[in-house]
């Protein structure tokens, strides 16, 4: 290949690069941006930012926490559902916990290490139990939930409710069921935090608390339902995170149990708060997709505008 042919090929490649840069790097993005500014599309395209008093307070499409610096719920605000996205509602870390229905046994923490660095990891069941107990205490309703110690009321000696799960050890049948337990351990209740497990005996065997370092996987893992009602007062969306971790909505049922707390904090009638909830409740999409839902940010903004907290 001579020098002139090489120059022609590189010049052709350069022209193609310039043309494609203009079309795909400039013209196409500008065209899409112009389409996004059409009325009806503009709000979503620009992030659905919600302003109050000329200042952005969030997006109507992304959930957020309404807590103080220590993570405690602010009593005048409706609370969002839990989030597993980063430290909570982080759009750059959108994710779920990846824990499923079979996650019922906690990963124990080393008692010789600090609590925040001892390797403890709560199972999904324990997370649900603890959230239900916390929401129940905050809203003044029963936090009782099936398969939770203390019926979900937080009756452990350290004040936390965990998954009510036993490891039943003993001879097994061909199907894997233990016939006559020789040892029963409450696997989610370490002896460092309780000396009296949630259940005293199981099928005639005394129930022990769990000791760090022992392997209880040899036993049959048995969740204990307890006496909690089938329909807990604390709804499911109050104790489970959304798949994205960014859901800005809660169910009308979760909103309903928060009404009295917010009415008291704002010094108004609960009926006024219920009206505000109804104002910010969307029905099923097209009448049958999904479930009715309440936008938490929009609801809290309306409350601040209509019923500000008196200092």
C-alpha positions as CSV (number, residue, x, y, z in Angstrom):
1,X,0.0,0.0,0.0
2,X,1.4,3.4,-1.1
3,X,1.4,6.5,1.0
4,X,-1.4,8.2,-1.0
5,X,-3.8,5.2,-0.5
6,X,-3.0,5.3,3.3
7,X,-3.9,9.0,3.4
8,X,-7.2,8.5,1.5
9,X,-8.3,5.7,3.9
10,X,-7.5,7.7,7.0
11,X,-9.2,10.7,5.6
12,X,-12.4,8.6,4.9
13,X,-12.3,7.2,8.4
14,X,-11.9,10.6,9.9
15,X,-14.9,12.0,7.9
16,X,-17.0,9.0,9.0
17,X,-16.0,9.7,12.6
18,X,-16.9,13.3,12.3
19,X,-20.3,12.6,10.7
20,X,-21.2,9.9,13.2
21,X,-20.1,12.2,16.1
22,X,-22.4,14.9,14.9
23,X,-25.4,12.6,14.2
24,X,-25.1,10.3,17.2
25,X,-23.3,12.4,19.7
26,X,-25.0,15.8,19.1
27,X,-28.1,15.7,16.9
28,X,-29.7,12.5,18.3
29,X,-29.3,13.4,22.0
30,X,-30.6,16.9,21.2
31,X,-33.6,15.4,19.3
32,X,-34.5,13.1,22.2
33,X,-34.1,16.0,24.7
34,X,-36.5,18.1,22.6
35,X,-39.1,15.3,22.5
36,X,-38.7,14.9,26.3
37,X,-39.7,18.6,26.8
38,X,-43.1,18.0,25.2
39,X,-45.8,18.9,27.7
40,X,-46.9,15.7,29.5
41,X,-43.4,14.2,29.2
42,X,-41.3,17.1,30.6
43,X,-41.9,16.4,34.3
44,X,-40.8,12.8,34.2
45,X,-37.9,13.6,31.9
46,X,-36.5,16.2,34.2
47,X,-36.6,13.9,37.2
48,X,-40.0,14.7,38.6
49,X,-38.4,17.1,41.1
50,X,-40.7,18.4,43.8
51,X,-40.1,22.0,45.0
52,X,-41.4,23.7,48.1
53,X,-40.7,27.3,48.7
54,X,-38.5,27.4,45.6
55,X,-36.2,24.6,47.0
56,X,-36.1,21.0,45.7
57,X,-37.1,18.5,48.4
58,X,-37.0,15.3,46.4
59,X,-38.4,13.4,43.5
60,X,-41.9,12.0,43.3
61,X,-40.4,8.9,41.6
62,X,-37.8,8.1,44.3
63,X,-38.5,7.3,47.9
64,X,-36.6,8.9,50.8
65,X,-36.3,8.7,54.6
66,X,-38.1,11.0,56.9
67,X,-35.9,10.6,59.9
68,X,-33.7,12.6,62.2
69,X,-29.9,12.5,62.2
70,X,-29.9,9.4,64.4
71,X,-32.4,7.5,62.1
72,X,-35.4,8.0,64.3
73,X,-38.8,8.5,62.6
74,X,-39.9,12.2,62.6
75,X,-43.4,12.0,64.2
76,X,-44.9,14.7,61.9
77,X,-44.2,12.7,58.7
78,X,-45.5,9.6,57.1
79,X,-42.8,7.0,56.9
80,X,-41.7,5.2,53.7
81,X,-41.2,1.5,53.3
82,X,-37.7,0.1,54.0
83,X,-35.0,0.3,51.4
84,X,-32.0,-1.9,50.6
85,X,-30.5,0.5,48.1
86,X,-27.1,1.6,49.6
87,X,-27.8,3.4,52.8
88,X,-31.4,3.8,51.7
89,X,-33.0,5.1,48.5
90,X,-29.6,5.6,46.8
91,X,-30.3,5.8,43.0
92,X,-26.7,4.9,42.4
93,X,-27.0,1.7,44.4
94,X,-30.5,0.6,43.5
95,X,-31.0,-3.0,44.6
96,X,-32.9,-5.5,46.7
97,X,-31.5,-7.5,49.6
98,X,-31.5,-10.7,47.5
99,X,-32.9,-12.5,50.6
100,X,-35.8,-14.8,49.9
101,X,-38.4,-16.8,51.9
102,X,-35.8,-19.4,52.9
103,X,-33.7,-16.8,54.7
104,X,-34.8,-17.6,58.2
105,X,-31.6,-18.4,60.1
106,X,-29.4,-15.5,61.2
107,X,-25.6,-15.5,60.7
108,X,-24.3,-15.3,64.3
109,X,-21.9,-12.6,65.4
110,X,-18.7,-13.2,67.3
111,X,-19.5,-12.0,70.9
112,X,-15.8,-11.1,71.5
113,X,-16.0,-8.4,68.8
114,X,-17.9,-5.0,68.7
115,X,-21.5,-5.3,67.7
116,X,-21.0,-3.3,64.5
117,X,-18.1,-5.5,63.4
118,X,-18.8,-8.9,64.7
119,X,-20.1,-10.5,61.4
120,X,-23.7,-10.7,62.5
121,X,-26.2,-10.8,59.6
122,X,-29.9,-10.9,60.2
123,X,-32.0,-13.2,58.1
124,X,-35.0,-11.8,56.1
125,X,-37.3,-13.3,58.7
126,X,-35.5,-11.6,61.6
127,X,-35.5,-8.3,59.6
128,X,-39.2,-8.6,59.2
129,X,-39.8,-9.4,62.8
130,X,-37.7,-6.4,64.0
131,X,-39.3,-4.0,61.6
132,X,-42.8,-5.1,62.6
133,X,-42.0,-4.7,66.3
134,X,-40.5,-1.2,65.6
135,X,-43.4,0.0,63.5
136,X,-45.9,-1.4,66.0
137,X,-44.2,0.5,68.8
138,X,-44.1,3.7,66.8
139,X,-47.7,3.6,65.6
140,X,-49.3,2.2,68.8
141,X,-50.5,-1.0,67.1
142,X,-49.6,-4.6,67.6
143,X,-46.3,-5.6,66.0
144,X,-47.2,-9.3,66.4
145,X,-46.3,-11.4,63.4
146,X,-46.2,-15.2,62.7
147,X,-42.8,-16.9,63.1
148,X,-41.4,-14.1,65.3
149,X,-40.2,-14.5,68.9
150,X,-42.6,-12.9,71.3
151,X,-45.2,-12.8,68.6
152,X,-43.3,-9.9,67.0
153,X,-43.5,-7.8,70.2
154,X,-39.8,-7.7,71.0
155,X,-39.8,-9.8,74.1
156,X,-36.2,-10.9,73.9
157,X,-33.9,-9.9,76.8
158,X,-32.1,-7.4,74.5
159,X,-35.4,-5.9,73.4
160,X,-35.4,-7.3,69.9
161,X,-37.6,-9.8,68.2
162,X,-36.0,-12.4,65.9
163,X,-37.2,-15.3,63.7
164,X,-38.7,-18.0,65.9
165,X,-36.6,-20.9,64.4
166,X,-35.4,-24.1,66.0
167,X,-32.8,-26.6,65.1
168,X,-34.3,-30.0,66.1
169,X,-31.6,-32.6,66.5
170,X,-32.3,-36.4,66.8
171,X,-33.0,-39.6,64.8
172,X,-34.8,-39.0,61.6
173,X,-37.3,-40.8,59.4
174,X,-36.7,-41.5,55.7
175,X,-38.5,-38.2,54.9
176,X,-36.0,-36.3,57.1
177,X,-38.3,-35.5,60.0
178,X,-36.9,-35.8,63.5
179,X,-38.8,-38.5,65.5
180,X,-37.6,-38.1,69.0
181,X,-35.6,-34.8,69.6
182,X,-32.5,-35.3,71.7
183,X,-31.6,-31.6,71.5
184,X,-33.4,-28.4,70.4
185,X,-31.7,-25.1,69.9
186,X,-33.3,-21.6,69.2
187,X,-30.8,-20.7,66.5
188,X,-31.6,-17.0,66.3
189,X,-31.3,-16.4,70.1
190,X,-27.6,-16.4,71.2
191,X,-26.9,-17.1,74.8
192,X,-25.1,-13.8,75.1
193,X,-28.5,-12.0,74.7
194,X,-30.9,-14.3,76.3
195,X,-30.9,-17.2,78.8
196,X,-34.6,-18.0,78.3
197,X,-35.4,-18.9,74.7
198,X,-38.9,-17.9,73.3
199,X,-40.0,-21.5,73.8
200,X,-39.2,-23.6,76.9
201,X,-39.8,-27.1,75.4
202,X,-40.4,-28.7,72.0
203,X,-41.9,-32.2,71.8
204,X,-40.6,-33.0,75.2
205,X,-37.1,-31.6,74.8
206,X,-35.8,-28.5,76.5
207,X,-35.0,-25.6,74.2
208,X,-31.5,-24.1,74.4
209,X,-30.2,-20.8,73.4
210,X,-27.5,-20.8,70.6
211,X,-23.8,-20.8,71.4
212,X,-21.5,-19.0,69.0
213,X,-19.3,-21.4,67.0
214,X,-21.6,-24.4,67.1
215,X,-23.0,-25.9,63.9
216,X,-26.7,-26.4,64.1
217,X,-27.2,-27.2,60.4
218,X,-27.2,-30.9,61.4
219,X,-30.6,-30.5,62.9
220,X,-34.0,-30.1,61.2
221,X,-34.7,-26.4,60.8
222,X,-38.2,-25.7,62.1
223,X,-39.9,-22.3,62.1
224,X,-42.5,-21.9,64.9
225,X,-45.6,-20.0,63.9
226,X,-46.7,-18.8,67.3
227,X,-50.1,-17.3,68.2
228,X,-49.8,-14.1,66.1
229,X,-52.8,-13.4,63.8
230,X,-52.8,-14.4,60.2
231,X,-53.5,-10.7,59.2
232,X,-51.0,-8.6,61.2
233,X,-51.8,-5.0,62.0
234,X,-48.5,-3.9,60.4
235,X,-48.8,-4.5,56.6
236,X,-46.2,-6.2,54.5
237,X,-44.9,-3.1,52.8
238,X,-43.9,-1.7,56.1
239,X,-41.5,-4.5,56.8
240,X,-40.1,-5.4,53.3
241,X,-38.1,-3.4,50.9
242,X,-39.1,-3.0,47.2
243,X,-37.2,-4.7,44.4
244,X,-35.5,-1.5,43.4
245,X,-35.1,0.0,46.9
246,X,-36.5,3.2,45.5
247,X,-40.2,2.8,45.8
248,X,-41.8,6.2,46.7
249,X,-45.1,4.7,47.6
250,X,-46.7,2.9,50.5
251,X,-50.0,1.0,50.7
252,X,-53.2,2.7,52.0
253,X,-53.1,0.2,54.9
254,X,-49.6,1.4,56.0
255,X,-50.7,5.0,55.6
256,X,-53.8,4.3,57.7
257,X,-51.9,3.1,60.8
258,X,-49.8,6.3,60.7
259,X,-52.7,8.8,60.7
260,X,-53.2,9.1,64.5
261,X,-49.5,9.8,65.1
262,X,-49.2,12.5,62.5
263,X,-52.5,14.1,63.5
264,X,-51.2,14.4,67.1
265,X,-47.8,15.7,66.0
266,X,-49.5,18.4,63.8
267,X,-52.3,19.2,66.2
268,X,-55.1,18.6,63.8
269,X,-58.0,16.2,63.4
270,X,-57.2,12.6,62.1
271,X,-60.0,13.2,59.5
272,X,-58.0,16.0,57.9
273,X,-55.0,13.7,57.7
274,X,-57.1,11.0,56.1
275,X,-58.3,13.5,53.5
276,X,-54.7,14.4,52.6
277,X,-54.0,10.7,52.3
278,X,-56.9,10.3,49.9
279,X,-55.6,13.3,47.9
280,X,-52.3,11.5,47.3
281,X,-53.6,8.0,46.7
282,X,-53.5,6.6,43.2
283,X,-55.7,3.7,42.1
284,X,-54.7,0.7,40.0
285,X,-53.1,1.6,36.7
286,X,-55.7,1.4,33.9
287,X,-58.1,0.1,36.6
288,X,-56.6,-3.3,37.2
289,X,-52.7,-3.2,37.1
290,X,-51.0,-3.2,40.5
291,X,-52.5,-2.0,43.7
292,X,-53.7,1.4,45.1
293,X,-50.7,3.4,46.4
294,X,-49.8,6.5,48.4
295,X,-47.0,8.8,47.3
296,X,-45.2,9.5,50.6
297,X,-43.2,12.6,49.6
298,X,-46.2,14.3,47.9
299,X,-48.3,13.6,51.0
300,X,-45.8,15.0,53.4
301,X,-45.4,18.1,51.2
302,X,-49.1,18.7,51.3
303,X,-49.2,18.3,55.1
304,X,-46.4,20.8,55.5
305,X,-48.3,23.3,53.3
306,X,-51.6,22.9,55.0
307,X,-50.8,21.9,58.5
308,X,-47.3,23.0,59.5
309,X,-45.9,21.9,62.8
310,X,-46.1,24.6,65.3
311,X,-42.8,25.3,67.0
